[in-house]
Amino acid sequence: MVISPLPNSRTEPDGSAVIRVLAYNIRSLRDDEDAVARVIRACRPDLVLVQEAPRFFRWRKHAARLAAKSELVVLSGGATAAGPLLLCSLRATVERTEDVLLPLTPGLHRRGFATAVVRFGAARLGLISCHLSLRADERYAQAGMLLDRLAALDVPHAVAAGDINERPGGRAFRRLAAELQDGWAVRPWGGENTSTSGDPHQRIDAIFATPGIEVLGCGVPRGLPGLTDADLRAATDHLPVLAALRVPAAQV
């Protein structure tokens, strides 16, 4: 099957910015770190919203090394956000960052958000990388916290992405999709299912955008130069999600 090209990053004459956003659960780099970096480079993202970044011994060193191999820089997150991490290209101008830890449920993993506000020329964008709970009630509550945190960023346009740990029919996923644009549902591109990388049979990873952002395409990347099925399988147990978005220029 021939897949149409995903738009490249660029600044439009009206000041809006076309950006490429990647969401990727990298399983704490326990598989093939070089394959993860090759996948990221092949996608040519402006922003990478990572889940399950290294968060224990020398985690900052691991994050910095992945960023360097991917030809990006660390923006925020990691252990201080309980796993979510943000990487960006030098095209992004950083306004502020904040790592947020969510309430801890005894017996379950701590969850958090890596957040930032960045600019691409005249376009201004809020970001949240998330990895929601495996337990349904906690996951639903965390979806509400994510929406509250997006509102607290106090920017007209924002993107939230990550491992939702639930298919689109689930309550938490539907809670997010009721207020945000689900990139795959709006403008499907590439593949759909993200889990597992060796047997993709369900979509549990997603990129969401606030109304006003134009989704130009979103899905599991396929057919990109330098992107191989072998690397996608070897890198981690999830497939990445790549989106091209047009973010309007901020109103002065």
C-alpha positions in Angstrom: 0.0 0.0 0.0 1.3 3.4 -0.9 1.1 5.9 1.9 0.9 9.6 1.1 3.8 11.7 2.6 3.2 13.4 5.9 3.8 17.2 5.6 7.2 18.5 6.6 7.9 21.0 9.3 7.6 24.6 8.1 6.4 28.1 9.0 3.5 29.4 6.9 3.2 33.0 5.6 0.4 33.7 8.1 2.7 32.9 11.0 1.2 29.4 11.7 3.6 26.5 12.1 3.5 23.0 10.8 5.1 20.7 13.3 5.8 17.0 13.5 4.9 15.4 16.9 5.9 11.9 17.9 4.5 9.9 20.9 6.6 6.9 21.9 6.6 4.4 24.8 10.3 3.3 24.9 10.0 0.8 27.8 12.8 2.4 29.8 15.3 1.6 26.9 15.4 -2.0 28.0 15.3 -3.3 24.4 17.4 -1.7 21.6 18.3 1.9 22.4 20.0 2.4 19.0 16.8 1.2 17.2 14.8 3.7 19.3 17.0 6.5 18.2 16.9 5.4 14.5 13.1 5.3 14.6 13.0 8.8 16.1 15.4 10.2 13.6 13.5 8.7 10.7 10.3 10.4 11.8 12.1 13.8 11.9 10.0 15.2 14.8 10.0 18.7 16.2 8.7 17.3 19.5 8.8 13.8 21.1 6.5 13.0 23.9 8.1 9.9 25.5 6.6 7.4 28.0 8.6 5.0 30.2 11.8 7.0 30.0 14.6 5.7 32.2 13.9 6.9 35.8 16.4 5.2 38.1 20.2 5.0 38.2 21.8 7.8 36.1 18.5 8.4 34.4 19.5 11.9 33.2 22.5 10.5 31.5 20.4 7.9 29.7 17.9 10.6 28.6 20.6 12.9 27.4 22.3 10.1 25.4 19.0 9.2 23.7 18.4 12.8 22.8 21.9 13.1 21.3 21.5 9.9 19.3 18.1 11.2 18.1 19.6 14.6 17.1 17.3 16.3 19.7 17.6 17.9 23.2 15.9 17.1 26.5 13.1 19.5 27.2 11.7 18.2 30.5 10.5 15.2 32.4 12.0 11.8 33.2 12.2 10.5 36.7 10.9 13.8 38.0 7.7 13.2 36.1 7.6 9.4 37.0 8.5 8.4 33.4 7.1 10.9 30.8 9.8 12.8 29.0 9.8 15.6 26.4 12.4 16.0 23.7 12.5 18.8 21.1 14.5 20.0 18.1 16.4 23.3 18.2 13.5 24.7 16.2 11.5 25.0 19.4 11.9 28.0 21.7 11.1 27.0 25.3 9.0 29.3 27.5 8.6 27.2 30.6 8.5 23.6 31.8 7.0 21.8 34.8 7.0 18.2 35.9 3.9 17.1 37.7 3.5 14.0 40.0 -0.1 12.7 40.3 -1.6 11.3 43.5 -0.1 7.9 44.5 -2.4 4.9 44.8 -0.9 2.4 47.2 0.2 -0.7 45.4 0.3 1.0 42.0 3.1 2.8 40.0 3.4 6.5 40.5 2.2 8.5 37.5 3.0 12.0 36.3 3.0 14.5 33.5 5.9 16.2 31.7 4.6 19.6 30.6 6.0 22.6 28.7 5.0 25.6 26.7 7.0 26.2 23.6 7.0 28.5 20.5 7.6 27.8 16.9 8.0 31.4 15.5 4.6 33.0 16.1 2.9 29.8 17.1 2.7 29.0 20.8 1.9 25.5 22.1 1.4 23.7 25.4 2.6 20.1 25.8 1.8 17.2 28.1 3.3 13.7 27.9 1.4 11.2 29.9 1.2 7.5 30.8 -2.1 6.7 32.4 -2.8 4.0 35.0 -3.4 0.3 34.3 -6.4 0.4 36.7 -9.6 1.7 35.1 -10.9 4.0 37.9 -7.5 5.6 38.4 -7.0 6.0 34.7 -10.4 7.8 34.3 -9.5 10.1 37.1 -6.1 10.8 35.6 -7.7 11.7 32.3 -9.6 14.4 34.1 -6.4 15.6 35.7 -4.8 15.8 32.3 -7.6 18.0 31.0 -7.3 20.2 34.1 -3.6 20.5 33.6 -4.0 21.4 29.9 -6.3 24.2 31.0 -3.8 25.4 33.6 -1.1 25.8 30.9 -3.2 28.9 29.9 -2.3 28.7 26.2 -4.8 28.8 23.3 -3.4 25.6 21.7 -2.0 22.4 23.2 -1.1 18.8 22.5 -1.3 15.9 24.9 0.0 12.5 23.9 1.0 9.2 25.4 0.2 5.7 26.4 -3.5 5.8 27.5 -3.4 2.1 28.5 -6.9 1.8 27.0 -8.5 1.4 23.6 -10.7 4.2 22.1 -13.9 2.7 23.5 -12.7 3.0 27.1 -14.0 5.6 29.5 -10.7 7.4 30.0 -10.0 7.6 26.2 -13.6 8.8 25.5 -13.2 11.4 28.3 -10.2 12.9 26.5 -11.7 12.6 23.0 -14.8 14.4 24.1 -12.8 17.6 24.6 -9.8 17.1 22.4 -9.2 16.0 18.8 -8.0 12.4 18.6 -5.5 12.7 15.8 -6.0 9.2 14.3 -9.8 9.7 14.3 -9.6 13.1 12.7 -7.0 12.4 9.9 -5.8 8.9 9.8 -2.4 8.3 8.2 0.0 5.3 8.3 -1.0 2.5 10.6 -3.5 2.4 13.5 -2.6 -0.2 16.1 0.3 0.5 18.5 0.5 -2.5 20.8 2.4 -4.7 20.7 5.2 -3.9 18.2 5.5 -7.5 17.3 1.8 -8.1 17.0 0.0 -4.8 16.7 -3.7 -5.6 17.6 -4.9 -2.6 19.6 -4.6 1.2 19.6 -3.7 2.3 23.2 -1.3 5.2 22.3 -2.6 8.5 20.9 -1.9 12.1 20.1 -4.6 14.6 21.1 -4.9 18.3 20.1 -7.0 21.1 21.3 -9.6 22.5 18.9 -8.1 25.1 16.6 -5.1 23.0 15.7 -5.4 21.4 12.3 -4.5 17.7 12.2 -2.8 17.1 8.8 -2.2 13.4 9.5 -1.7 11.0 12.4 -0.8 7.4 12.9 1.9 4.8 13.2 4.6 5.8 10.8 5.1 3.7 7.7 7.2 4.0 4.6 9.5 6.8 5.8 13.2 6.8 4.6 15.4 5.1 7.1 12.5 3.5 9.0 12.5 -0.3 9.0 10.1 -2.9 10.4 13.1 -4.5 12.1 13.8 -1.4 14.1 10.2 -0.9 15.0 10.0 -4.4 16.4 13.4 -4.3 18.1 13.1 -0.8 19.7 10.4 -1.4 22.3 7.1 -3.2 22.8 5.0 -0.2 21.5 4.8 1.3 18.0 5.2 5.1 17.9 2.5 7.6 16.8 3.5 10.4 14.5 1.4 13.5 13.7 1.7 16.6 11.5 -0.1 19.5 13.0 -0.7 23.1 11.9 -0.7 25.4 14.9 -2.1 28.9 14.4 -0.1 31.9 15.1 -0.7 33.4 18.6 -2.9 36.5 18.7 -1.0 39.6 19.7 
